[in-house]
Amino acid sequence: MSNWITTTDESKKRWETNADFWDGRMGEHSNRFHREIIRPSTEALLEINEGEVILDIACGNGNFSKRLVDLGGRVTAFDYSVNLIENAKKRCASYLDKITFKVIDATNYNQLIELGHECFDKAVANMALMDIADINPLLNAVYELLKSNGIFVFSVMHPCFQNPKMRKIVETEDLGERVETRSAVQIFNYITPQCYEGNGIVGQPVPQLYYHRPLSELLEQSFRAGFVVTGIKEPVFNTDKIEWNEVPPALIIRLQKN
Ligand SMILES: C[S@@+](CC[C@H](N)C(=O)[O-])C[C@H]1O[C@@H](n2cnc3c(N)ncnc32)[C@H](O)[C@@H]1O
């Protein structure tokens, strides 16, 4: 794990290549996964109040930064992809009085700490920690950047159910009185942290690098930075169709500065 940091340049290069594709697929309102799985639970845990100063970590094309403003926040948003920040500035053209966009590498403590000291009420990292090679500098810096009792909400691909080489399975069984279709996930790798290639969106130009950390690793690093856990959500799609509606695709955690 200690050598994952050497993959940051490669991971950034891939996000630069994928930036326009991601921006196009997310569009103005992001995809169903963000709208139905990530946003409602993240917003419930963040509990934004009018005028709060929010840090949006690894903001991508800025769609959630806009949403944070709509909820009453004043936002500083950053990403290490120059191309995504360019896209974000275009997407958020009418919000630039309330959002400051910056290019910052979340693995670089010194860059992060330049944002200030105890100046944010809340921080959020949507679907990003599993894309970041080393989350220690980020957790330590966010602890410093937050005001006393500040909140940090992060969402990640659920480490128990969305991990390296995981398979999605749909089985159909004829039970006589009815034919039952069940969906499941098959898990092969969970406990060992791993860097691996994957596709966040099918058809993206190049695979991105993921950094799988089991739940214990993710939380121990958060505790070591000084945070306590004050909220957790495991959202699922609300549908009758064949979906993995018993297996949450994402995990959303609220950390609080102790
Ligand atoms: C799955 S996207 C999520 C983007 C956005 N938060 C959203 O929810 O739409 C992951 C983002 O993490 C960013 N990222 C990955 N590693 C990073 C790093 N070391 N520093 C800053 N951003 C990083 C990528 O450029 C990408 O925009």
The ligand as a Gaussian input file, in Angstrom:
#p B3LYP/6-31G(d) Opt

LIG

0 1
 C      -15.854000       9.048000      -9.475000
 S      -15.267000      10.684000      -9.671000
 C      -16.373000      11.572000      -8.592000
 C      -16.466000      13.025000      -8.947000
 C      -17.496000      13.818000      -8.143000
 N      -17.161000      13.866000      -6.739000
 C      -18.871000      13.261000      -8.355000
 O      -19.424000      12.712000      -7.407000
 O      -19.388000      13.358000      -9.474000
 C      -13.734000      10.659000      -8.780000
 C      -12.979000      11.972000      -8.847000
 O      -11.824000      11.873000      -8.022000
 C      -10.814000      12.666000      -8.608000
 N       -9.527000      12.291000      -7.998000
 C       -8.955000      11.077000      -7.947000
 N       -7.774000      11.120000      -7.298000
 C       -7.613000      12.412000      -6.900000
 C       -6.594000      13.112000      -6.193000
 N       -5.488000      12.488000      -5.766000
 N       -6.756000      14.424000      -5.954000
 C       -7.878000      15.076000      -6.378000
 N       -8.853000      14.490000      -7.087000
 C       -8.733000      13.155000      -7.338000
 C      -10.971000      12.365000     -10.103000
 O      -10.339000      13.306000     -10.927000
 C      -12.496000      12.357000     -10.226000
 O      -12.994000      13.633000     -10.544000

